Amino acid sequence: MRLTTKGRYAVTAMLDLAIHDRGQPTALADIAERQSLSLSYLEQLFAQLRRGQLVSSVRGPGGGYQLAREPSRINIAEIIHAVDEVVDVTRCGGKGNCQGGGKCLAHDLWMGLSAQIQGFLESISLADLVEQPDVLDVSARQDDQLQAARDERSEAVAAGMRGVGP
């Protein structure tokens, strides 16, 4: 299966966006920090997700990204395809030229598996994932870690302003 980090990161970032949807745009920097992802890489992914009409952007102070549709109307397969990923377990990309220009013995098996994976990913929405208790537990832990890091940075800045060394 050829699902790279590009597809994985896109799904993770979209899930983070869905979880933190409070009716206000979410800054990519917040997603990057919570998910330990490169901000510049997220910017590239979100440009593709915006072109795929899965997110909308808001510029200026308080800007960021929002889901373009309800989480229940965005399936995982759409996210993967929006960033130009293909879920395919064949060597030939489904063309049937896997062995000397023709089908290999297992071509139909791998095509069937690819179709099953595609159907599985189409059957799962962002809302389905957001409702899973384990997903919410992980998200709460990430939020706590982000807040602790911000508090630590604020304390360091305040100490520096008071002339207190580290």
C-alpha positions in Angstrom: 0.0 0.0 0.0 1.4 3.4 -0.9 0.0 5.7 1.7 2.8 8.0 2.6 3.3 10.4 5.5 1.6 13.0 3.3 -1.8 11.2 3.5 -1.3 10.3 7.2 -0.4 13.9 8.2 -3.4 15.3 6.2 -5.8 13.0 8.0 -4.2 13.8 11.4 -4.4 17.5 10.8 -8.0 17.4 9.5 -8.9 15.3 12.6 -7.2 17.9 14.8 -9.1 20.7 13.0 -12.4 18.8 13.5 -11.8 18.2 17.2 -10.9 21.8 17.9 -13.7 23.4 15.8 -15.2 26.0 18.1 -16.8 28.0 15.3 -13.6 30.0 15.0 -10.6 29.4 12.6 -7.8 27.3 13.9 -4.2 28.4 13.4 -2.0 26.0 11.6 0.7 26.8 14.1 -1.5 25.3 16.8 -2.1 22.1 14.8 1.6 21.9 14.0 2.5 22.2 17.7 -0.1 19.7 19.0 0.7 17.1 16.3 4.5 17.8 16.2 4.3 18.5 12.5 6.3 21.0 10.4 4.3 24.2 9.9 5.7 24.7 6.4 4.6 21.2 5.5 1.1 21.8 6.9 0.8 25.0 4.9 1.5 22.9 1.7 -1.0 20.3 2.7 -3.7 22.8 3.6 -3.3 24.5 0.3 -4.2 21.2 -1.3 -7.0 20.6 1.1 -8.4 24.0 0.3 -8.3 23.3 -3.4 -10.1 20.1 -2.6 -12.8 22.1 -0.9 -12.3 20.4 2.4 -11.2 23.5 4.3 -11.6 27.2 4.0 -9.1 29.8 5.1 -9.6 33.1 7.0 -6.9 35.7 6.7 -5.7 38.2 9.2 -5.6 38.4 13.0 -7.5 35.5 14.4 -7.3 33.7 11.1 -6.7 30.1 10.3 -8.6 27.3 8.8 -12.1 25.8 9.3 -13.7 22.7 7.8 -15.6 23.5 4.7 -18.3 21.0 5.5 -19.7 19.3 8.6 -17.3 16.6 9.9 -19.9 14.0 9.1 -19.8 14.9 5.5 -16.0 14.6 5.0 -14.7 11.0 4.7 -11.1 9.9 5.1 -10.7 8.8 1.5 -11.5 12.4 0.4 -8.8 13.8 2.6 -6.2 11.3 1.2 -7.2 12.0 -2.4 -7.1 15.8 -1.8 -3.4 15.6 -1.1 -2.8 13.5 -4.2 -2.4 10.2 -2.4 -3.6 6.9 -3.9 -4.5 3.9 -1.9 -3.4 1.1 -4.2 -1.7 -2.2 -3.3 -0.9 -3.3 -6.8 2.5 -2.9 -8.4 1.0 -1.7 -11.6 -1.3 1.1 -10.3 -4.3 -1.0 -11.4 -3.3 -0.9 -15.1 -2.9 -4.7 -15.4 0.6 -4.5 -16.9 2.3 -5.9 -13.8 4.0 -8.8 -15.6 5.5 -8.5 -19.0 2.8 -6.0 -20.1 -0.1 -8.2 -18.8 -1.7 -9.1 -15.5 0.2 -11.0 -12.9 -1.4 -14.0 -11.2 -2.5 -12.1 -8.1 -3.6 -8.9 -9.9 -7.3 -9.4 -9.2 -6.6 -10.2 -5.6 -4.6 -6.9 -5.1 -7.3 -4.9 -7.0 -9.9 -6.4 -4.7 -7.9 -5.5 -1.7 -7.4 -1.9 -3.0 -11.2 -1.6 -3.5 -11.8 -2.9 0.1 -9.4 -0.4 1.5 -11.0 2.4 -0.5 -14.5 1.4 0.6 -13.3 1.3 4.2 -11.8 4.8 4.1 -15.0 6.1 2.3 -17.1 4.7 5.1 -15.4 6.6 7.9 -16.1 10.3 8.4 -14.2 12.8 10.5 -17.2 12.8 12.8 -16.9 9.0 13.3 -13.3 9.5 14.5 -14.1 12.5 16.7 -16.6 10.4 18.6 -14.1 7.7 19.5 -13.2 7.9 23.2 -9.5 7.0 22.5 -9.2 9.8 20.0 -10.7 12.3 22.5 -8.3 11.1 25.2 -5.3 11.5 23.0 -6.5 15.0 22.0 -7.0 16.0 25.6 -3.4 14.9 26.4 -2.1 16.9 23.5 -4.0 20.0 24.6 -2.6 19.6 28.1 0.9 19.3 26.8 0.5 22.3 24.6 -0.9 24.4 27.4 1.9 23.3 29.7 4.5 24.3 27.1 2.9 27.7 26.7 2.8 28.2 30.4 6.4 27.3 30.7 7.4 29.7 27.9 5.3 32.5 29.5 7.0 31.9 32.9 10.4 32.0 31.2 9.6 35.3 29.5 8.2 36.8 32.8 11.4 35.7 34.6 13.5 37.2 32.0 11.7 40.5 32.3 12.2 40.4 36.0 15.9 39.8 35.5 15.8 36.4 37.0 18.1 33.9 35.3 17.1 30.4 34.2 
